[in-house]
Amino acid sequence: MILEIYAWTVAGFIMIFVTVIAKFYQKKFGIKTFYYFYVFPILVLFTAAFHLFFYNSYMSESIELIGSIGSFLASFFLYRLMVGVK
């Protein structure tokens, strides 16, 4: 259980780092990255880390899944913007 809390906390901090990169990229190059939408996956990941729902319940597992998918989509969107994939 401690390892799971640590893993979701680290994932939340990684998303904070990705958000800072997106904000820097928007300010430096003027390309709209929508970095303020990255707050939602961060909140969901920290919710999963602090187990605000019952441990190993359907609710906690779905919150973890939503946080994972949200952070993946945000990171993938930023990657495509920075690399210039159309």
HELIX and SHEET records of a PDB file:
HELIX    1   1 ILE A    2  PHE A   29  1                                  28    
HELIX    2   2 TYR A   35  TYR A   38  5                                   4    
HELIX    3   3 VAL A   39  ALA A   49  1                                  11    
HELIX    4   4 TYR A   58  VAL A   83  1                                  26    
END                                                                             
